[in-house]
Amino acid sequence: LAEKQFVPFDTVRFESAIWNMVPVPGKPILIIELRNDLTRNVSFSAFDYSNQEFLWREVVLPEKWWVTLLGATGDVVRIKVFESSDNPDKTSFLNIILNSGELVSTTESFAALPDE
């Protein structure tokens, strides 16, 4: 049985810089945070390296810059939104559904992602 090779990211082109990547526990998926300093936009992508294809690519949130990737569970990607650029303690959280890339707001305060 031949193993599939991982697609090196130098063969995948993005218009923005890769800022952060986190694996989804128990799944062959990487979540990628992309930042474009010129346009001040952040986007997120999900790459399935077993199939060598994107589940979804360059999803942009309503807040275009003051966001960061926190992590992922088996079902969702957790995003932290900074509500004020003057006060980093004022935050909210969003989830992106892993399989679809659909954005879902959440009012839960962030707790550590469970180990899977």
Backbone bond lengths (Angstrom), bond angles and torsions (degrees), N, CA, C in turn:
res aa  C-N    CA-C-N  psi(-1)  N-CA   C-N-CA  omega(-1)  CA-C   N-CA-C  phi
1 L - - - 1.448 - - 1.528 108.63 -
2 A 1.289 116.79 120.22 1.467 121.04 179.92 1.518 109.76 -82.22
3 E 1.318 116.48 137.97 1.465 120.73 176.74 1.513 109.76 -83.84
4 K 1.339 115.42 144.71 1.462 119.55 173.70 1.512 108.77 -76.31
5 Q 1.299 115.61 143.12 1.456 119.87 177.40 1.521 109.90 -90.34
6 F 1.321 115.41 146.69 1.461 121.89 175.75 1.524 108.32 -71.90
7 V 1.324 116.83 137.12 1.464 120.94 177.33 1.524 108.12 -76.27
8 P 1.324 117.89 117.45 1.474 118.63 177.41 1.525 110.24 -64.04
9 F 1.332 115.78 143.36 1.456 118.60 -177.00 1.514 113.49 -70.71
10 D 1.329 118.49 -9.39 1.456 117.90 174.97 1.530 111.32 -75.12
11 T 1.343 117.39 -9.55 1.467 120.48 175.64 1.527 111.58 -97.92
12 V 1.318 117.08 -8.52 1.465 122.39 177.63 1.514 107.20 -104.28
13 R 1.308 117.24 127.11 1.463 121.20 -176.03 1.527 111.40 -103.23
14 F 1.318 114.89 133.01 1.457 123.16 173.14 1.518 107.02 -124.83
15 E 1.321 116.32 150.56 1.463 119.82 174.65 1.520 111.64 -82.22
16 S 1.319 116.89 -11.92 1.458 122.56 -179.57 1.520 109.50 -117.00
17 A 1.325 115.67 163.49 1.458 121.21 178.92 1.526 110.36 -78.74
18 I 1.332 116.24 141.21 1.466 120.48 172.31 1.521 106.93 -71.95
19 W 1.328 115.84 119.22 1.465 121.97 -175.98 1.522 111.20 -99.16
20 N 1.350 115.63 -37.64 1.457 120.46 -174.61 1.526 108.17 -156.23
21 M 1.326 116.73 147.95 1.464 121.77 173.39 1.521 108.16 -139.19
22 V 1.329 115.95 138.01 1.464 120.11 174.84 1.525 108.62 -134.24
23 P 1.330 116.40 142.65 1.464 119.21 176.07 1.523 110.60 -81.52
24 V 1.324 116.14 152.44 1.461 121.18 172.15 1.526 106.31 -89.77
25 P 1.328 118.29 120.35 1.465 120.21 -177.24 1.534 112.03 -56.82
26 G 1.325 115.68 130.15 1.454 121.08 175.64 1.515 115.64 78.70
27 K 1.335 117.20 3.26 1.464 121.00 -179.43 1.524 109.55 -133.96
28 P 1.331 117.65 150.22 1.462 120.22 179.98 1.533 112.08 -83.95
29 I 1.326 115.36 54.37 1.463 121.21 -174.59 1.522 109.75 -128.93
30 L 1.335 115.19 136.05 1.458 122.03 171.90 1.516 108.91 -110.35
31 I 1.327 116.44 135.83 1.461 121.76 172.01 1.526 106.54 -98.49
32 I 1.319 115.82 131.45 1.461 121.43 -173.54 1.529 109.32 -119.45
33 E 1.321 116.45 127.10 1.463 122.43 173.70 1.530 107.57 -99.48
34 L 1.320 115.70 125.56 1.465 122.19 -178.50 1.524 109.01 -115.40
35 R 1.334 116.13 138.49 1.472 120.94 178.69 1.513 109.90 -128.97
36 N 1.335 114.34 133.60 1.458 120.79 175.99 1.523 107.58 -114.64
37 D 1.326 116.48 106.87 1.465 121.30 -177.53 1.527 112.88 -65.82
38 L 1.313 117.76 -30.55 1.467 121.00 -178.86 1.520 112.12 -70.07
39 T 1.328 116.59 -45.60 1.466 120.54 -178.72 1.524 112.50 -93.63
40 R 1.341 116.02 -9.32 1.469 122.70 -177.34 1.521 110.79 53.88
41 N 1.333 113.75 52.00 1.460 122.34 175.71 1.513 110.01 -121.94
42 V 1.322 115.62 142.79 1.454 122.92 173.71 1.516 106.91 -116.83
43 S 1.328 116.15 138.68 1.466 120.00 175.40 1.523 108.34 -138.08
44 F 1.326 115.16 166.57 1.455 121.75 -176.00 1.523 109.20 -132.52
45 S 1.333 115.75 143.66 1.454 122.40 178.88 1.520 109.21 -134.49
46 A 1.332 116.11 154.00 1.465 122.38 175.36 1.522 108.00 -122.31
47 F 1.333 115.69 120.74 1.464 121.86 -176.52 1.519 109.68 -114.72
48 D 1.328 116.44 121.77 1.467 122.94 175.99 1.525 107.52 -91.58
49 Y 1.314 116.77 104.90 1.459 119.32 -175.09 1.528 113.09 -79.93
50 S 1.326 118.71 -11.86 1.463 118.74 174.70 1.528 110.75 -75.34
51 N 1.337 116.41 -34.47 1.469 121.35 177.06 1.522 112.56 -98.08
52 Q 1.333 115.65 -7.95 1.456 122.87 -178.33 1.529 112.08 55.95
53 E 1.352 114.37 47.46 1.463 119.65 177.54 1.524 109.68 -149.14
54 F 1.318 114.76 161.17 1.461 121.10 178.70 1.522 110.25 -85.56
55 L 1.332 115.67 135.19 1.465 120.33 169.76 1.522 108.66 -72.87
56 W 1.330 115.29 -42.48 1.465 123.87 174.09 1.519 107.14 -156.19
57 R 1.327 114.28 156.32 1.456 118.32 -171.65 1.520 111.77 -138.06
58 E 1.321 115.03 132.44 1.455 124.99 173.06 1.533 113.84 53.10
59 V 1.333 114.76 53.13 1.462 121.67 174.00 1.522 108.15 -74.36
60 V 1.328 116.37 127.31 1.465 122.41 -179.90 1.528 108.34 -107.20
61 L 1.314 115.95 136.37 1.465 121.81 -178.77 1.529 110.72 -92.20
62 P 1.335 117.40 165.97 1.474 119.50 176.93 1.537 112.23 -56.65
63 E 1.341 117.64 -41.78 1.467 121.30 172.69 1.521 106.32 -84.69
64 K 1.320 116.64 117.96 1.461 121.40 -169.68 1.533 114.79 -84.41
65 W 1.349 118.39 -21.77 1.460 118.79 -172.17 1.527 114.31 -128.97
66 W 1.322 117.44 -43.12 1.462 121.37 -172.64 1.525 111.33 -86.49
67 V 1.336 115.78 60.89 1.462 123.25 179.54 1.527 108.97 -139.24
68 T 1.322 115.88 158.09 1.457 119.70 176.00 1.522 110.63 -151.71
69 L 1.302 115.94 150.38 1.453 123.50 178.39 1.520 109.15 -77.49
70 L 1.340 115.54 125.83 1.462 119.61 178.40 1.519 112.21 -96.49
71 G 1.325 116.80 -42.49 1.455 120.05 -176.88 1.511 110.55 167.16
72 A 1.323 115.22 -169.89 1.457 120.41 -178.24 1.519 109.61 -147.40
73 T 1.312 114.89 151.15 1.457 121.97 171.20 1.523 105.82 -114.95
74 G 1.315 117.14 -169.14 1.455 120.05 179.28 1.514 114.38 -65.06
75 D 1.343 117.34 -21.03 1.467 120.90 -174.03 1.519 115.70 -120.76
76 V 1.327 117.45 -25.32 1.458 119.80 -174.00 1.521 112.18 -136.50
77 V 1.324 113.46 155.99 1.462 122.81 172.66 1.524 105.90 -106.46
78 R 1.330 116.99 130.12 1.464 121.31 -177.59 1.530 109.84 -99.12
79 I 1.338 114.98 130.25 1.462 122.75 -179.49 1.528 108.94 -122.95
80 K 1.322 116.21 134.86 1.466 121.69 175.35 1.517 108.16 -100.03
81 V 1.332 116.22 131.99 1.463 122.89 178.86 1.523 107.91 -112.62
82 F 1.322 115.87 125.76 1.462 120.88 176.69 1.523 107.79 -88.15
83 E 1.333 115.89 115.80 1.462 121.92 -174.32 1.529 112.73 -74.03
84 S 1.325 116.96 -23.62 1.460 121.22 -178.46 1.517 108.81 -141.74
85 S 1.329 116.92 126.53 1.464 119.39 177.52 1.528 111.51 -69.82
86 D 1.341 116.87 -15.55 1.462 121.37 178.48 1.525 112.89 -87.17
87 N 1.345 116.37 -19.85 1.464 120.19 -176.42 1.530 109.42 -138.51
88 P 1.333 117.60 97.70 1.463 120.14 -177.43 1.526 114.36 -68.29
89 D 1.343 117.43 -8.30 1.463 119.95 177.27 1.523 112.42 -77.69
90 K 1.329 118.35 -19.53 1.461 121.93 178.61 1.529 108.22 -85.53
91 T 1.329 115.39 104.34 1.457 119.90 -175.94 1.523 111.37 -135.20
92 S 1.306 114.43 160.99 1.458 122.30 169.02 1.521 106.49 -137.85
93 F 1.313 116.47 176.32 1.454 120.13 -175.01 1.509 110.59 -134.65
94 L 1.318 114.99 145.89 1.455 122.21 176.37 1.520 108.33 -127.19
95 N 1.309 115.32 155.10 1.455 121.13 173.30 1.516 108.72 -118.65
96 I 1.312 115.45 144.66 1.458 121.81 169.52 1.525 105.72 -113.69
97 I 1.330 116.58 127.56 1.460 120.42 178.54 1.529 108.21 -67.33
98 L 1.313 116.68 125.31 1.453 121.07 -172.35 1.527 113.01 -59.50
99 N 1.318 117.91 -46.88 1.470 119.90 -174.32 1.518 114.19 -71.75
100 S 1.348 117.05 -28.97 1.468 119.80 -172.17 1.528 114.76 -111.89
101 G 1.331 117.67 -23.13 1.461 120.29 -173.63 1.513 112.68 81.06
102 E 1.336 116.73 8.28 1.473 121.76 -179.87 1.522 110.28 -74.23
103 L 1.327 115.74 135.74 1.452 122.56 179.76 1.521 110.02 -85.58
104 V 1.343 115.76 132.32 1.458 121.94 178.96 1.518 107.06 -130.92
105 S 1.329 116.70 126.02 1.464 118.33 178.30 1.520 109.05 -79.11
106 T 1.314 115.00 157.09 1.452 120.12 178.48 1.514 108.96 -141.29
107 T 1.314 115.79 145.30 1.458 120.01 177.15 1.520 110.58 -103.55
108 E 1.344 115.89 -1.21 1.464 119.47 179.52 1.514 110.46 -65.29
109 S 1.314 115.77 142.04 1.450 117.80 170.24 1.521 106.49 -75.76
110 F 1.299 115.83 148.88 1.456 119.94 -174.47 1.518 110.38 -74.40
111 A 1.307 114.39 130.77 1.474 120.90 170.81 1.522 105.68 -119.60
112 A 1.280 116.48 164.46 1.455 119.66 179.33 1.520 109.69 -56.39
113 L 1.313 115.65 142.57 1.457 120.30 178.39 1.522 108.53 -67.36
114 P 1.330 117.23 138.14 1.468 118.76 -179.74 1.525 110.51 -68.07
115 D 1.315 115.57 147.51 1.459 120.02 174.56 1.512 108.01 -74.26
116 E 1.324 115.65 137.61 1.464 119.92 178.16 1.492 109.75 -122.18
